[in-house]
């Protein structure tokens, strides 16, 4: 009986930990790891550690729960402050550092960034730049990513450079997923369910149940991926 009660308490603590962690994650936003500042990273690790303690704490779960909430609320408050005040933002997130500019490598900024020349050259090669003469600037962003600006003569040619005027592409919008019409997307695009079904019929499909995914690009046709992968698209 006692074992069953302990197991129940452990399960309840774990569920509470998951629920609080989920709510805090939603409040703190959905940044990817590569977009996090050092503060975000440290807070995330700390919150995860406290959540693990809460999941296993049976005698005094209030202590780790309180710490979890304090860390989460503090992170949210700091995020709000960094969005509103430039001075707070520069203190918390830091400022970009120019590592290379017009053929000059700034050694002092490399030291501030805790980078040596080998690490800097590695970043350049990862970015696809094996010849430093092709770079106008290299900037270390506050999230640890190095951004590169090539010289005008070494950047890829654009349609404007070639005096071309291609038609502007649009972001494709899903109209069907897993055999179901996405009515909100269809209305947003100014279309109707009947239009979608007529378009499917013209492409040889009876209804949306045969479609795994259908994407609309702003024209009068859908890009269709059928449920049956062996079936050819018309």
N, C-alpha and C positions, 0 to 999 in steps of 0.2 A: 504493500500500500504506500509506504513511504517512498519507495523507488518510483512508483507511478506519479506521485505528487512532485517529486524532484524533476522527473522528465517533463511533466506538464509545465512547471515553472521555467525550465530551460527553454522549452518551445515558445512559451509566451515572451521570454526575454529576447529570444532570437527574432521573433516576429516584430516586437517593439523596435528593436535595433534596425531592422530592415525598413520599417515604416518611417522612422525618424530620418534615417539616412536618405531615403527616397525623397522626402519632403525637402530636406536641406539641399540635396543635389538639384532639385527643381528650382529652388530659390537662388542658388548660387550660379545658375546658368549652365550652358552646355559647351563650354570651351573644350577644344581638343587639347591633348597633352602638349602639342607643339605650340599652342597659343597661350599657355599658362605662363604667368610670371613666376619667379622663384617663390614669392609669398603664396600664390595660389597652390603651387606644388607642395610646399611644406604644410599648409593648412589641410590640403586634401589627404596627405599621408596621416596627419595627426587625427583628423576626423575618422578615417578608416580604422586607425588603431583603437580609438575610444569606442567606436561602434562594435569592434570585435570584443572589447572588454565588457560592454553592455550585454552582448549576446550570451556571455558566460557567467555574468555576475548574478547570483541568486539571492544573496543576503542583503545587499544594499544597492539595488539597481538605480536608485535615485542619483547617486553621485556621478557615475559615468554619463547618465542621461543629462544631468545638468551641465556637465562639461561639454557634452556633444552640442547641446543647444547654444551654449555660450560661444563656442568656436564658430558654429554655423552662422549665428546672428552677427558676430563680429565681422566675418568674411563678407556678409551681405552689406553691412554698413560701410565697410571700407570700399566695396565695389561701387556703392552709390556715391560716396565722396569722391572717388577717382573719376567718376563720370561727370561730376559737377564742377570740381575745382582742379585747375591745371597744376597748382603747386603741390596738392596732395598726390595727383597722378604722377608727377615727376619723382616724388619721394618714394612712392610705393612701386611703380613699374619701372622707374629709371628712364634714361634718355638714350636714343640711338647714338652709336659711336661710329664715326667715319674712320674706317681702317685703311682705305686707299682712296686717293683723290688725285686725278690728273698726273699719274705716274709716281706719286709720292706715297710710301707706306708710313703711316703714323705709328711709330714705335710706342709712344706713350699711351695711345688708345689701346694698342694690343695688350699692354700691361694692365690697364684698367679692366679690360675684358677677360683677363686671365688666359690669354691665348698666346702661344708661341708661333713662330713662323711656319713650322710644320703643320700645325692645326689650321692656320689660316690658308695655307696652300691646299690642304685637304678639302676645306669648305669650297674653295675655288673649283677644284676638280669635280666635286660632287655637283656643283652648279653648272658644270659643262664648260668651264673656262680653264683651259690648259696653257694659254698664252696671256700673261698679265698685261701685255701691250694692247690687248683688245678691250681692256676695261677702263672706263672713265672713273667709276666710283664703286666702292664696296662698303656697305654699311651694316653694322651689327645691330639688329633690332632688339627691343627690350625682351623679347621672348627667346632670344638665343639664335634666331635665324639670320643668316647673312644674305642681304639683298644686293644684287649686282646691277649696275647701269653700264651697258657696253658703249664704246665709242660709236659715233654715228655711222662710220664706215664699216663697222663690224656687226651691226645689229641686223636681224633678218629683214628682208624687204617686205613692205606692206603693200596692199592694193593701191593705197594713195601714192606711194612712191612710183608705182607703175602706171599711174593715171587710169586706174580701173575703178569701176563703181559697182561692185557686186551688190545683190539684193540683201538686205539685212535679214539675218537668220533670227528665228524666235526660239525661246525656250520651249521644248516640247512639254505638253501637258497630258498626263495620263487620263484617258476617258474610261478605260476598262482595266480592272485588275482581278485576277483569279476568277474570271467569268462573271464579274459583277460590274454594273454601270456605276461610275462615280458621278452621281447626279450633281453634286455641288460644283465639280470642275466643269461639267458640261454646261451648266447654267452660267458659270463665270465666263466661259468662252462665247456666250451668246448663242449656243446651239440647243437642240432638243434631243430627247432620247430617240425620237422617231428618225431624226437625221442620222444618228449614229447607226441605227439598225439598217437603214437604207444603204448607208455606206458599206456596211459589212456585207450586205446582200450582193452589192456590185463587185465585191472582192471574193465572193464565193462562200461566204459563211452564213449559216442560217440565223444564228442569234449570238448574243454575247457569251452564252455558256460554252461556246467552242473556243473562246479567246482567253489566253493567259494574260496578255498585256496588249493594249492598244494605245498608241501615242498620237496626239494631234499637234501639228506644227504650224497651225495658222492657215492652212490651205483647205482644200476640199477633199482631202484623202487622209486616211488613217494609216499609220505604220503599225501593222498587225503582227503579233507573235501568237500562233495557235497553241492550244493545249497539247495537241498531238505534234510532238517535235518532228515526226517523220513527214508530216503534211507540208507540202510546198505552199508558200504564200502566193496568192494571185496578185 
